[in-house]
Amino acid sequence: MKYSKSQMQKLINENKELHQKFKELKKSMGLEKNYAMKALYHAEVTDGGPYQRAYQELDDPKY
């Protein structure tokens, strides 16, 4: 699975809980938007994370 900025942005916008985590991460760590999105991707999406399936479905709606 490969990181896609647009796909991650769509996932964050569609998921209220993930959006909240994104905002908290930016604020607490002082990260720029792009870095916060990548950090969230590695923490919540990759390696069987709770949002992996939703992320994959954005890439392939037939998944």
C-alpha positions in Angstrom: 0.0 0.0 0.0 1.4 3.4 -1.0 0.8 6.8 0.6 -1.3 9.2 -1.4 -1.8 12.7 -0.1 -5.2 13.2 -1.9 -6.5 9.8 -0.7 -5.4 10.5 2.9 -7.0 13.9 2.8 -10.3 12.4 1.6 -10.2 9.8 4.4 -9.6 12.4 7.0 -12.4 14.6 5.7 -14.9 11.6 5.6 -14.1 10.4 9.1 -15.0 12.6 12.0 -12.8 10.7 14.5 -9.8 10.7 12.3 -10.3 14.4 11.5 -10.2 15.1 15.2 -7.0 13.1 15.7 -5.5 15.0 12.8 -6.3 18.4 14.3 -5.0 17.3 17.7 -1.8 16.0 16.2 -1.1 19.2 14.3 -1.8 21.3 17.4 0.1 19.2 20.0 3.1 18.5 17.9 3.2 21.7 16.0 3.3 19.9 12.7 2.5 21.3 9.3 -0.5 19.8 7.5 1.5 17.5 5.2 3.6 16.1 8.0 0.6 15.5 10.2 -1.2 13.6 7.5 1.9 11.4 6.9 2.2 10.7 10.6 -1.5 9.8 10.9 -1.2 7.6 7.9 1.7 5.6 9.5 -0.1 5.5 12.9 -3.7 4.7 11.9 -3.6 3.2 8.3 -0.6 1.1 7.7 0.2 -2.4 9.0 -3.4 -3.4 9.7 -4.4 -0.1 11.4 -8.0 0.7 12.1 -8.4 2.8 9.0 -6.5 0.6 6.5 -9.6 -0.9 4.9 -11.3 2.4 4.5 -8.1 3.8 2.9 -7.9 0.9 0.5 -11.5 1.3 -0.5 -10.9 4.9 -1.6 -8.2 3.6 -4.0 -10.3 0.7 -5.3 -14.1 1.0 -4.7 -14.5 -2.7 -5.6 -12.2 -3.8 -2.7 
